[in-house]
Every structure is written in structure tokens, then in C-alpha cells.
Amino acid sequence: MTVEDFIEKIEAEFPDLKKGALKPETNFRDEVEWDSINALVIIAMINIEYDVTLTAEELINAKTVQDVYNIVELKVKEQQQAQ
């Protein structure tokens, strides 16, 4: 799992988003029209692709793509250690 792969998965969920528009330091709310539906899309994508649950609060507190990636990466590692 890399931040680049994570970004590609996010970009795939939003057809209006130009490929390559997101960078780790991007505030995703600046690139994606931010509403509750898009938040749910990101939460669902993370659940399906990485088998972890991102809470609304975690997403609200994250500012950049890297912030979200870091949360997901930590949860994936915690899951692997628990097995």
C-alpha cells in the first residue's frame, strides 16, 4: 500500500476529478466538491479496498490526502498485528 495507490483509488471514485490532481499534501476538500455523499463515498471506498472503518470524525479531522492515508495505513497495520 502506497499513498500513490491510495490517491489513484480516490481519483477513480470521482470521475470529475482530473487524474493526477491529488497529491499527498492536497486538501481534498479543495479538489472534491465536499458534501456528505462524497464523504460516504470515501469512507465506503476505504472499507471495501482496505477492510478498515474510517469514522466520520476521523475524516473531518483529516485535512490532506496524506492525513487520511496515514489513518488508513495505521488501521491496516493494527489489523495485521491483531491476526
PDB file of N, CA, C and O in Angstrom, chain B, residues numbered from 101:
ATOM      1  N   MET B 101       0.847  -1.179   0.000  1.00  0.00           N
ATOM      2  CA  MET B 101       0.000   0.000   0.000  1.00  0.00           C
ATOM      3  C   MET B 101       0.893   1.243   0.000  1.00  0.00           C
ATOM      4  O   MET B 101       1.748   1.415   0.868  1.00  0.00           O
ATOM      5  N   THR B 102       0.673   2.094  -0.987  1.00  0.00           N
ATOM      6  CA  THR B 102       1.414   3.357  -1.052  1.00  0.00           C
ATOM      7  C   THR B 102       0.414   4.503  -1.155  1.00  0.00           C
ATOM      8  O   THR B 102      -0.744   4.307  -1.523  1.00  0.00           O
ATOM      9  N   VAL B 103       0.876   5.682  -0.828  1.00  0.00           N
ATOM     10  CA  VAL B 103      -0.002   6.856  -0.920  1.00  0.00           C
ATOM     11  C   VAL B 103      -0.412   7.094  -2.378  1.00  0.00           C
ATOM     12  O   VAL B 103      -1.510   7.585  -2.642  1.00  0.00           O
ATOM     13  N   GLU B 104       0.462   6.748  -3.315  1.00  0.00           N
ATOM     14  CA  GLU B 104       0.131   6.917  -4.731  1.00  0.00           C
ATOM     15  C   GLU B 104      -1.027   5.999  -5.137  1.00  0.00           C
ATOM     16  O   GLU B 104      -1.933   6.421  -5.856  1.00  0.00           O
ATOM     17  N   ASP B 105      -0.995   4.734  -4.671  1.00  0.00           N
ATOM     18  CA  ASP B 105      -2.096   3.806  -4.946  1.00  0.00           C
ATOM     19  C   ASP B 105      -3.390   4.303  -4.307  1.00  0.00           C
ATOM     20  O   ASP B 105      -4.464   4.221  -4.903  1.00  0.00           O
ATOM     21  N   PHE B 106      -3.270   4.815  -3.095  1.00  0.00           N
ATOM     22  CA  PHE B 106      -4.416   5.343  -2.371  1.00  0.00           C
ATOM     23  C   PHE B 106      -5.051   6.504  -3.147  1.00  0.00           C
ATOM     24  O   PHE B 106      -6.273   6.586  -3.273  1.00  0.00           O
ATOM     25  N   ILE B 107      -4.213   7.386  -3.656  1.00  0.00           N
ATOM     26  CA  ILE B 107      -4.696   8.526  -4.443  1.00  0.00           C
ATOM     27  C   ILE B 107      -5.399   8.049  -5.711  1.00  0.00           C
ATOM     28  O   ILE B 107      -6.446   8.585  -6.074  1.00  0.00           O
ATOM     29  N   GLU B 108      -4.839   7.053  -6.385  1.00  0.00           N
ATOM     30  CA  GLU B 108      -5.472   6.523  -7.599  1.00  0.00           C
ATOM     31  C   GLU B 108      -6.862   5.981  -7.302  1.00  0.00           C
ATOM     32  O   GLU B 108      -7.782   6.160  -8.100  1.00  0.00           O
ATOM     33  N   LYS B 109      -7.023   5.322  -6.162  1.00  0.00           N
ATOM     34  CA  LYS B 109      -8.323   4.775  -5.782  1.00  0.00           C
ATOM     35  C   LYS B 109      -9.335   5.904  -5.504  1.00  0.00           C
ATOM     36  O   LYS B 109     -10.505   5.804  -5.873  1.00  0.00           O
ATOM     37  N   ILE B 110      -8.874   6.959  -4.859  1.00  0.00           N
ATOM     38  CA  ILE B 110      -9.760   8.100  -4.611  1.00  0.00           C
ATOM     39  C   ILE B 110     -10.161   8.745  -5.932  1.00  0.00           C
ATOM     40  O   ILE B 110     -11.337   9.031  -6.156  1.00  0.00           O
ATOM     41  N   GLU B 111      -9.183   8.972  -6.806  1.00  0.00           N
ATOM     42  CA  GLU B 111      -9.474   9.600  -8.098  1.00  0.00           C
ATOM     43  C   GLU B 111     -10.444   8.759  -8.919  1.00  0.00           C
ATOM     44  O   GLU B 111     -11.262   9.308  -9.657  1.00  0.00           O
ATOM     45  N   ALA B 112     -10.366   7.448  -8.803  1.00  0.00           N
ATOM     46  CA  ALA B 112     -11.272   6.567  -9.546  1.00  0.00           C
ATOM     47  C   ALA B 112     -12.722   6.708  -9.075  1.00  0.00           C
ATOM     48  O   ALA B 112     -13.653   6.452  -9.839  1.00  0.00           O
ATOM     49  N   GLU B 113     -12.908   7.109  -7.834  1.00  0.00           N
ATOM     50  CA  GLU B 113     -14.255   7.267  -7.282  1.00  0.00           C
ATOM     51  C   GLU B 113     -14.935   8.561  -7.729  1.00  0.00           C
ATOM     52  O   GLU B 113     -16.154   8.692  -7.618  1.00  0.00           O
ATOM     53  N   PHE B 114     -14.157   9.509  -8.230  1.00  0.00           N
ATOM     54  CA  PHE B 114     -14.700  10.815  -8.606  1.00  0.00           C
ATOM     55  C   PHE B 114     -14.362  11.110 -10.063  1.00  0.00           C
ATOM     56  O   PHE B 114     -13.299  11.656 -10.357  1.00  0.00           O
ATOM     57  N   PRO B 115     -15.268  10.749 -10.981  1.00  0.00           N
ATOM     58  CA  PRO B 115     -14.986  10.911 -12.407  1.00  0.00           C
ATOM     59  C   PRO B 115     -14.686  12.347 -12.836  1.00  0.00           C
ATOM     60  O   PRO B 115     -13.980  12.561 -13.822  1.00  0.00           O
ATOM     61  N   ASP B 116     -15.209  13.324 -12.112  1.00  0.00           N
ATOM     62  CA  ASP B 116     -14.964  14.725 -12.477  1.00  0.00           C
ATOM     63  C   ASP B 116     -13.587  15.215 -12.033  1.00  0.00           C
ATOM     64  O   ASP B 116     -13.153  16.301 -12.419  1.00  0.00           O
ATOM     65  N   LEU B 117     -12.917  14.422 -11.235  1.00  0.00           N
ATOM     66  CA  LEU B 117     -11.599  14.785 -10.723  1.00  0.00           C
ATOM     67  C   LEU B 117     -10.539  14.364 -11.733  1.00  0.00           C
ATOM     68  O   LEU B 117     -10.472  13.199 -12.125  1.00  0.00           O
ATOM     69  N   LYS B 118      -9.717  15.313 -12.148  1.00  0.00           N
ATOM     70  CA  LYS B 118      -8.674  15.004 -13.120  1.00  0.00           C
ATOM     71  C   LYS B 118      -7.640  14.074 -12.496  1.00  0.00           C
ATOM     72  O   LYS B 118      -7.224  14.252 -11.351  1.00  0.00           O
ATOM     73  N   LYS B 119      -7.239  13.080 -13.279  1.00  0.00           N
ATOM     74  CA  LYS B 119      -6.198  12.168 -12.822  1.00  0.00           C
ATOM     75  C   LYS B 119      -4.922  12.968 -12.594  1.00  0.00           C
ATOM     76  O   LYS B 119      -4.500  13.746 -13.449  1.00  0.00           O
ATOM     77  N   GLY B 120      -4.320  12.766 -11.437  1.00  0.00           N
ATOM     78  CA  GLY B 120      -3.104  13.487 -11.088  1.00  0.00           C
ATOM     79  C   GLY B 120      -3.369  14.781 -10.336  1.00  0.00           C
ATOM     80  O   GLY B 120      -2.430  15.471  -9.940  1.00  0.00           O
ATOM     81  N   ALA B 121      -4.646  15.119 -10.134  1.00  0.00           N
ATOM     82  CA  ALA B 121      -4.984  16.365  -9.429  1.00  0.00           C
ATOM     83  C   ALA B 121      -4.644  16.292  -7.948  1.00  0.00           C
ATOM     84  O   ALA B 121      -4.300  17.299  -7.331  1.00  0.00           O
ATOM     85  N   LEU B 122      -4.742  15.097  -7.386  1.00  0.00           N
ATOM     86  CA  LEU B 122      -4.469  14.942  -5.955  1.00  0.00           C
ATOM     87  C   LEU B 122      -3.008  14.624  -5.711  1.00  0.00           C
ATOM     88  O   LEU B 122      -2.394  13.838  -6.433  1.00  0.00           O
ATOM     89  N   LYS B 123      -2.482  15.230  -4.712  1.00  0.00           N
ATOM     90  CA  LYS B 123      -1.123  14.964  -4.214  1.00  0.00           C
ATOM     91  C   LYS B 123      -1.253  14.678  -2.725  1.00  0.00           C
ATOM     92  O   LYS B 123      -2.280  15.017  -2.136  1.00  0.00           O
ATOM     93  N   PRO B 124      -0.257  14.071  -2.095  1.00  0.00           N
ATOM     94  CA  PRO B 124      -0.354  13.802  -0.663  1.00  0.00           C
ATOM     95  C   PRO B 124      -0.673  15.044   0.165  1.00  0.00           C
ATOM     96  O   PRO B 124      -1.397  14.961   1.157  1.00  0.00           O
ATOM     97  N   GLU B 125      -0.141  16.182  -0.235  1.00  0.00           N
ATOM     98  CA  GLU B 125      -0.331  17.405   0.548  1.00  0.00           C
ATOM     99  C   GLU B 125      -1.621  18.160   0.197  1.00  0.00           C
ATOM    100  O   GLU B 125      -1.916  19.196   0.792  1.00  0.00           O
ATOM    101  N   THR B 126      -2.390  17.635  -0.776  1.00  0.00           N
ATOM    102  CA  THR B 126      -3.617  18.291  -1.206  1.00  0.00           C
ATOM    103  C   THR B 126      -4.682  18.218  -0.124  1.00  0.00           C
ATOM    104  O   THR B 126      -4.915  17.165   0.469  1.00  0.00           O
ATOM    105  N   ASN B 127      -5.323  19.352   0.124  1.00  0.00           N
ATOM    106  CA  ASN B 127      -6.517  19.360   0.964  1.00  0.00           C
ATOM    107  C   ASN B 127      -7.637  18.875   0.050  1.00  0.00           C
ATOM    108  O   ASN B 127      -8.091  19.605  -0.830  1.00  0.00           O
ATOM    109  N   PHE B 128      -8.078  17.639   0.267  1.00  0.00           N
ATOM    110  CA  PHE B 128      -9.008  17.033  -0.670  1.00  0.00           C
ATOM    111  C   PHE B 128     -10.328  17.783  -0.763  1.00  0.00           C
ATOM    112  O   PHE B 128     -11.020  17.676  -1.776  1.00  0.00           O
ATOM    113  N   ARG B 129     -10.689  18.529   0.253  1.00  0.00           N
ATOM    114  CA  ARG B 129     -11.922  19.317   0.198  1.00  0.00           C
ATOM    115  C   ARG B 129     -11.818  20.448  -0.826  1.00  0.00           C
ATOM    116  O   ARG B 129     -12.835  20.969  -1.287  1.00  0.00           O
ATOM    117  N   ASP B 130     -10.586  20.828  -1.181  1.00  0.00           N
ATOM    118  CA  ASP B 130     -10.385  21.855  -2.203  1.00  0.00           C
ATOM    119  C   ASP B 130     -10.548  21.288  -3.610  1.00  0.00           C
ATOM    120  O   ASP B 130     -10.856  22.027  -4.545  1.00  0.00           O
ATOM    121  N   GLU B 131     -10.345  19.981  -3.766  1.00  0.00           N
ATOM    122  CA  GLU B 131     -10.386  19.358  -5.090  1.00  0.00           C
ATOM    123  C   GLU B 131     -11.711  18.667  -5.374  1.00  0.00           C
ATOM    124  O   GLU B 131     -12.145  18.591  -6.524  1.00  0.00           O
ATOM    125  N   VAL B 132     -12.347  18.167  -4.334  1.00  0.00           N
ATOM    126  CA  VAL B 132     -13.607  17.437  -4.480  1.00  0.00           C
ATOM    127  C   VAL B 132     -14.711  18.303  -3.895  1.00  0.00           C
ATOM    128  O   VAL B 132     -14.570  18.840  -2.797  1.00  0.00           O
ATOM    129  N   GLU B 133     -15.813  18.438  -4.632  1.00  0.00           N
ATOM    130  CA  GLU B 133     -16.950  19.159  -4.075  1.00  0.00           C
ATOM    131  C   GLU B 133     -17.367  18.409  -2.813  1.00  0.00           C
ATOM    132  O   GLU B 133     -17.853  17.280  -2.887  1.00  0.00           O
ATOM    133  N   TRP B 134     -17.179  19.029  -1.676  1.00  0.00           N
ATOM    134  CA  TRP B 134     -17.299  18.333  -0.417  1.00  0.00           C
ATOM    135  C   TRP B 134     -18.716  18.388   0.124  1.00  0.00           C
ATOM    136  O   TRP B 134     -19.256  19.460   0.395  1.00  0.00           O
ATOM    137  N   ASP B 135     -19.305  17.210   0.275  1.00  0.00           N
ATOM    138  CA  ASP B 135     -20.610  17.085   0.910  1.00  0.00           C
ATOM    139  C   ASP B 135     -20.679  15.716   1.570  1.00  0.00           C
ATOM    140  O   ASP B 135     -19.741  14.924   1.479  1.00  0.00           O
ATOM    141  N   SER B 136     -21.788  15.447   2.230  1.00  0.00           N
ATOM    142  CA  SER B 136     -21.885  14.193   2.976  1.00  0.00           C
ATOM    143  C   SER B 136     -21.854  12.971   2.065  1.00  0.00           C
ATOM    144  O   SER B 136     -21.366  11.915   2.467  1.00  0.00           O
ATOM    145  N   ILE B 137     -22.361  13.099   0.863  1.00  0.00           N
ATOM    146  CA  ILE B 137     -22.340  11.973  -0.079  1.00  0.00           C
ATOM    147  C   ILE B 137     -20.901  11.626  -0.452  1.00  0.00           C
ATOM    148  O   ILE B 137     -20.530  10.453  -0.454  1.00  0.00           O
ATOM    149  N   ASN B 138     -20.093  12.627  -0.765  1.00  0.00           N
ATOM    150  CA  ASN B 138     -18.705  12.365  -1.126  1.00  0.00           C
ATOM    151  C   ASN B 138     -17.914  11.818   0.060  1.00  0.00           C
ATOM    152  O   ASN B 138     -17.019  10.990  -0.115  1.00  0.00           O
ATOM    153  N   ALA B 139     -18.242  12.276   1.252  1.00  0.00           N
ATOM    154  CA  ALA B 139     -17.598  11.720   2.450  1.00  0.00           C
ATOM    155  C   ALA B 139     -17.926  10.235   2.567  1.00  0.00           C
ATOM    156  O   ALA B 139     -17.053   9.422   2.869  1.00  0.00           O
ATOM    157  N   LEU B 140     -19.186   9.889   2.327  1.00  0.00           N
ATOM    158  CA  LEU B 140     -19.579   8.479   2.382  1.00  0.00           C
ATOM    159  C   LEU B 140     -18.897   7.653   1.295  1.00  0.00           C
ATOM    160  O   LEU B 140     -18.553   6.493   1.518  1.00  0.00           O
ATOM    161  N   VAL B 141     -18.703   8.247   0.126  1.00  0.00           N
ATOM    162  CA  VAL B 141     -18.012   7.558  -0.969  1.00  0.00           C
ATOM    163  C   VAL B 141     -16.590   7.209  -0.529  1.00  0.00           C
ATOM    164  O   VAL B 141     -16.137   6.084  -0.740  1.00  0.00           O
ATOM    165  N   ILE B 142     -15.891   8.154   0.074  1.00  0.00           N
ATOM    166  CA  ILE B 142     -14.517   7.905   0.524  1.00  0.00           C
ATOM    167  C   ILE B 142     -14.500   6.859   1.636  1.00  0.00           C
ATOM    168  O   ILE B 142     -13.662   5.957   1.623  1.00  0.00           O
ATOM    169  N   ILE B 143     -15.412   6.971   2.589  1.00  0.00           N
ATOM    170  CA  ILE B 143     -15.475   6.006   3.695  1.00  0.00           C
ATOM    171  C   ILE B 143     -15.757   4.606   3.150  1.00  0.00           C
ATOM    172  O   ILE B 143     -15.132   3.639   3.584  1.00  0.00           O
ATOM    173  N   ALA B 144     -16.688   4.489   2.204  1.00  0.00           N
ATOM    174  CA  ALA B 144     -17.021   3.189   1.615  1.00  0.00           C
ATOM    175  C   ALA B 144     -15.857   2.624   0.822  1.00  0.00           C
ATOM    176  O   ALA B 144     -15.570   1.431   0.914  1.00  0.00           O
ATOM    177  N   MET B 145     -15.180   3.465   0.039  1.00  0.00           N
ATOM    178  CA  MET B 145     -14.032   3.009  -0.745  1.00  0.00           C
ATOM    179  C   MET B 145     -12.955   2.449   0.176  1.00  0.00           C
ATOM    180  O   MET B 145     -12.376   1.401  -0.110  1.00  0.00           O
ATOM    181  N   ILE B 146     -12.687   3.139   1.273  1.00  0.00           N
ATOM    182  CA  ILE B 146     -11.663   2.694   2.216  1.00  0.00           C
ATOM    183  C   ILE B 146     -12.074   1.369   2.850  1.00  0.00           C
ATOM    184  O   ILE B 146     -11.242   0.481   3.036  1.00  0.00           O
ATOM    185  N   ASN B 147     -13.345   1.241   3.178  1.00  0.00           N
ATOM    186  CA  ASN B 147     -13.833  -0.001   3.770  1.00  0.00           C
ATOM    187  C   ASN B 147     -13.695  -1.165   2.801  1.00  0.00           C
ATOM    188  O   ASN B 147     -13.261  -2.250   3.190  1.00  0.00           O
ATOM    189  N   ILE B 148     -14.058  -0.948   1.552  1.00  0.00           N
ATOM    190  CA  ILE B 148     -14.004  -2.015   0.546  1.00  0.00           C
ATOM    191  C   ILE B 148     -12.561  -2.356   0.172  1.00  0.00           C
ATOM    192  O   ILE B 148     -12.190  -3.529   0.134  1.00  0.00           O
ATOM    193  N   GLU B 149     -11.761  -1.347  -0.099  1.00  0.00           N
ATOM    194  CA  GLU B 149     -10.397  -1.572  -0.590  1.00  0.00           C
ATOM    195  C   GLU B 149      -9.420  -2.035   0.501  1.00  0.00           C
ATOM    196  O   GLU B 149      -8.517  -2.828   0.236  1.00  0.00           O
ATOM    197  N   TYR B 150      -9.607  -1.539   1.716  1.00  0.00           N
ATOM    198  CA  TYR B 150      -8.613  -1.796   2.770  1.00  0.00           C
ATOM    199  C   TYR B 150      -9.183  -2.555   3.964  1.00  0.00           C
ATOM    200  O   TYR B 150      -8.449  -2.905   4.889  1.00  0.00           O
ATOM    201  N   ASP B 151     -10.500  -2.811   3.945  1.00  0.00           N
ATOM    202  CA  ASP B 151     -11.167  -3.555   5.007  1.00  0.00           C
ATOM    203  C   ASP B 151     -10.971  -2.919   6.380  1.00  0.00           C
ATOM    204  O   ASP B 151     -10.779  -3.612   7.379  1.00  0.00           O
ATOM    205  N   VAL B 152     -11.023  -1.600   6.410  1.00  0.00           N
ATOM    206  CA  VAL B 152     -10.973  -0.855   7.671  1.00  0.00           C
ATOM    207  C   VAL B 152     -12.100   0.173   7.672  1.00  0.00           C
ATOM    208  O   VAL B 152     -12.582   0.602   6.624  1.00  0.00           O
ATOM    209  N   THR B 153     -12.498   0.545   8.864  1.00  0.00           N
ATOM    210  CA  THR B 153     -13.571   1.517   9.008  1.00  0.00           C
ATOM    211  C   THR B 153     -12.998   2.871   9.392  1.00  0.00           C
ATOM    212  O   THR B 153     -12.339   3.015  10.422  1.00  0.00           O
ATOM    213  N   LEU B 154     -13.256   3.841   8.563  1.00  0.00           N
ATOM    214  CA  LEU B 154     -12.867   5.218   8.838  1.00  0.00           C
ATOM    215  C   LEU B 154     -14.108   5.920   9.370  1.00  0.00           C
ATOM    216  O   LEU B 154     -15.156   5.905   8.723  1.00  0.00           O
ATOM    217  N   THR B 155     -14.000   6.525  10.526  1.00  0.00           N
ATOM    218  CA  THR B 155     -15.160   7.202  11.099  1.00  0.00           C
ATOM    219  C   THR B 155     -15.310   8.586  10.481  1.00  0.00           C
ATOM    220  O   THR B 155     -14.365   9.149   9.927  1.00  0.00           O
ATOM    221  N   ALA B 156     -16.512   9.110  10.590  1.00  0.00           N
ATOM    222  CA  ALA B 156     -16.772  10.466  10.094  1.00  0.00           C
ATOM    223  C   ALA B 156     -15.878  11.465  10.822  1.00  0.00           C
ATOM    224  O   ALA B 156     -15.364  12.403  10.212  1.00  0.00           O
ATOM    225  N   GLU B 157     -15.695  11.266  12.107  1.00  0.00           N
ATOM    226  CA  GLU B 157     -14.847  12.177  12.881  1.00  0.00           C
ATOM    227  C   GLU B 157     -13.405  12.157  12.390  1.00  0.00           C
ATOM    228  O   GLU B 157     -12.766  13.204  12.287  1.00  0.00           O
ATOM    229  N   GLU B 158     -12.889  10.961  12.086  1.00  0.00           N
ATOM    230  CA  GLU B 158     -11.517  10.869  11.562  1.00  0.00           C
ATOM    231  C   GLU B 158     -11.407  11.596  10.226  1.00  0.00           C
ATOM    232  O   GLU B 158     -10.418  12.282   9.967  1.00  0.00           O
ATOM    233  N   LEU B 159     -12.413  11.446   9.387  1.00  0.00           N
ATOM    234  CA  LEU B 159     -12.389  12.118   8.091  1.00  0.00           C
ATOM    235  C   LEU B 159     -12.502  13.629   8.248  1.00  0.00           C
ATOM    236  O   LEU B 159     -11.835  14.382   7.539  1.00  0.00           O
ATOM    237  N   ILE B 160     -13.340  14.066   9.169  1.00  0.00           N
ATOM    238  CA  ILE B 160     -13.492  15.506   9.417  1.00  0.00           C
ATOM    239  C   ILE B 160     -12.189  16.113   9.915  1.00  0.00           C
ATOM    240  O   ILE B 160     -11.827  17.221   9.519  1.00  0.00           O
ATOM    241  N   ASN B 161     -11.486  15.396  10.778  1.00  0.00           N
ATOM    242  CA  ASN B 161     -10.241  15.906  11.348  1.00  0.00           C
ATOM    243  C   ASN B 161      -9.067  15.866  10.379  1.00  0.00           C
ATOM    244  O   ASN B 161      -8.087  16.587  10.567  1.00  0.00           O
ATOM    245  N   ALA B 162      -9.153  15.039   9.354  1.00  0.00           N
ATOM    246  CA  ALA B 162      -8.087  14.952   8.361  1.00  0.00           C
ATOM    247  C   ALA B 162      -8.188  16.143   7.414  1.00  0.00           C
ATOM    248  O   ALA B 162      -9.275  16.503   6.962  1.00  0.00           O
ATOM    249  N   LYS B 163      -7.067  16.731   7.130  1.00  0.00           N
ATOM    250  CA  LYS B 163      -7.045  17.892   6.230  1.00  0.00           C
ATOM    251  C   LYS B 163      -6.562  17.524   4.835  1.00  0.00           C
ATOM    252  O   LYS B 163      -7.118  17.985   3.838  1.00  0.00           O
ATOM    253  N   THR B 164      -5.538  16.701   4.765  1.00  0.00           N
ATOM    254  CA  THR B 164      -4.926  16.380   3.484  1.00  0.00           C
ATOM    255  C   THR B 164      -5.148  14.915   3.130  1.00  0.00           C
ATOM    256  O   THR B 164      -5.573  14.112   3.961  1.00  0.00           O
ATOM    257  N   VAL B 165      -4.853  14.591   1.895  1.00  0.00           N
ATOM    258  CA  VAL B 165      -4.907  13.201   1.447  1.00  0.00           C
ATOM    259  C   VAL B 165      -3.942  12.366   2.292  1.00  0.00           C
ATOM    260  O   VAL B 165      -4.259  11.239   2.673  1.00  0.00           O
ATOM    261  N   GLN B 166      -2.778  12.918   2.578  1.00  0.00           N
ATOM    262  CA  GLN B 166      -1.787  12.205   3.398  1.00  0.00           C
ATOM    263  C   GLN B 166      -2.345  11.902   4.785  1.00  0.00           C
ATOM    264  O   GLN B 166      -2.099  10.822   5.324  1.00  0.00           O
ATOM    265  N   ASP B 167      -3.088  12.831   5.368  1.00  0.00           N
ATOM    266  CA  ASP B 167      -3.691  12.595   6.685  1.00  0.00           C
ATOM    267  C   ASP B 167      -4.619  11.384   6.649  1.00  0.00           C
ATOM    268  O   ASP B 167      -4.564  10.531   7.536  1.00  0.00           O
ATOM    269  N   VAL B 168      -5.462  11.307   5.635  1.00  0.00           N
ATOM    270  CA  VAL B 168      -6.391  10.185   5.510  1.00  0.00           C
ATOM    271  C   VAL B 168      -5.606   8.895   5.293  1.00  0.00           C
ATOM    272  O   VAL B 168      -5.890   7.874   5.919  1.00  0.00           O
ATOM    273  N   TYR B 169      -4.630   8.948   4.413  1.00  0.00           N
ATOM    274  CA  TYR B 169      -3.789   7.776   4.141  1.00  0.00           C
ATOM    275  C   TYR B 169      -3.123   7.282   5.421  1.00  0.00           C
ATOM    276  O   TYR B 169      -3.090   6.078   5.675  1.00  0.00           O
ATOM    277  N   ASN B 170      -2.592   8.200   6.228  1.00  0.00           N
ATOM    278  CA  ASN B 170      -1.913   7.809   7.466  1.00  0.00           C
ATOM    279  C   ASN B 170      -2.855   7.073   8.413  1.00  0.00           C
ATOM    280  O   ASN B 170      -2.462   6.100   9.057  1.00  0.00           O
ATOM    281  N   ILE B 171      -4.098   7.543   8.497  1.00  0.00           N
ATOM    282  CA  ILE B 171      -5.086   6.886   9.356  1.00  0.00           C
ATOM    283  C   ILE B 171      -5.359   5.473   8.848  1.00  0.00           C
ATOM    284  O   ILE B 171      -5.374   4.518   9.624  1.00  0.00           O
ATOM    285  N   VAL B 172      -5.573   5.348   7.546  1.00  0.00           N
ATOM    286  CA  VAL B 172      -5.868   4.044   6.953  1.00  0.00           C
ATOM    287  C   VAL B 172      -4.676   3.108   7.129  1.00  0.00           C
ATOM    288  O   VAL B 172      -4.852   1.948   7.502  1.00  0.00           O
ATOM    289  N   GLU B 173      -3.481   3.593   6.867  1.00  0.00           N
ATOM    290  CA  GLU B 173      -2.276   2.774   6.991  1.00  0.00           C
ATOM    291  C   GLU B 173      -2.119   2.254   8.429  1.00  0.00           C
ATOM    292  O   GLU B 173      -1.793   1.086   8.638  1.00  0.00           O
ATOM    293  N   LEU B 174      -2.350   3.117   9.402  1.00  0.00           N
ATOM    294  CA  LEU B 174      -2.254   2.721  10.802  1.00  0.00           C
ATOM    295  C   LEU B 174      -3.287   1.641  11.131  1.00  0.00           C
ATOM    296  O   LEU B 174      -2.968   0.665  11.810  1.00  0.00           O
ATOM    297  N   LYS B 175      -4.499   1.810  10.662  1.00  0.00           N
ATOM    298  CA  LYS B 175      -5.552   0.835  10.935  1.00  0.00           C
ATOM    299  C   LYS B 175      -5.252  -0.512  10.269  1.00  0.00           C
ATOM    300  O   LYS B 175      -5.516  -1.565  10.850  1.00  0.00           O
ATOM    301  N   VAL B 176      -4.707  -0.478   9.064  1.00  0.00           N
ATOM    302  CA  VAL B 176      -4.334  -1.716   8.374  1.00  0.00           C
ATOM    303  C   VAL B 176      -3.244  -2.434   9.164  1.00  0.00           C
ATOM    304  O   VAL B 176      -3.323  -3.646   9.360  1.00  0.00           O
ATOM    305  N   LYS B 177      -2.239  -1.708   9.618  1.00  0.00           N
ATOM    306  CA  LYS B 177      -1.161  -2.307  10.405  1.00  0.00           C
ATOM    307  C   LYS B 177      -1.682  -2.889  11.720  1.00  0.00           C
ATOM    308  O   LYS B 177      -1.268  -3.974  12.127  1.00  0.00           O
ATOM    309  N   GLU B 178      -2.584  -2.171  12.377  1.00  0.00           N
ATOM    310  CA  GLU B 178      -3.169  -2.668  13.620  1.00  0.00           C
ATOM    311  C   GLU B 178      -3.943  -3.960  13.373  1.00  0.00           C
ATOM    312  O   GLU B 178      -3.883  -4.891  14.175  1.00  0.00           O
ATOM    313  N   GLN B 179      -4.666  -4.009  12.267  1.00  0.00           N
ATOM    314  CA  GLN B 179      -5.408  -5.209  11.899  1.00  0.00           C
ATOM    315  C   GLN B 179      -4.477  -6.388  11.664  1.00  0.00           C
ATOM    316  O   GLN B 179      -4.755  -7.502  12.107  1.00  0.00           O
ATOM    317  N   GLN B 180      -3.388  -6.147  10.974  1.00  0.00           N
ATOM    318  CA  GLN B 180      -2.439  -7.208  10.673  1.00  0.00           C
ATOM    319  C   GLN B 180      -1.785  -7.732  11.946  1.00  0.00           C
ATOM    320  O   GLN B 180      -1.549  -8.934  12.073  1.00  0.00           O
ATOM    321  N   GLN B 181      -1.489  -6.841  12.890  1.00  0.00           N
ATOM    322  CA  GLN B 181      -0.867  -7.245  14.130  1.00  0.00           C
ATOM    323  C   GLN B 181      -1.833  -8.052  15.001  1.00  0.00           C
ATOM    324  O   GLN B 181      -1.410  -8.920  15.764  1.00  0.00           O
ATOM    325  N   ALA B 182      -3.110  -7.767  14.884  1.00  0.00           N
ATOM    326  CA  ALA B 182      -4.119  -8.454  15.690  1.00  0.00           C
ATOM    327  C   ALA B 182      -4.359  -9.894  15.206  1.00  0.00           C
ATOM    328  O   ALA B 182      -4.904 -10.721  15.937  1.00  0.00           O
ATOM    329  N   GLN B 183      -3.949 -10.172  13.985  1.00  0.00           N
ATOM    330  CA  GLN B 183      -4.197 -11.507  13.430  1.00  0.00           C
ATOM    331  C   GLN B 183      -3.185 -12.495  13.867  1.00  0.00           C
ATOM    332  O   GLN B 183      -3.258 -13.662  13.485  1.00  0.00           O
TER     333      GLN B 183
END
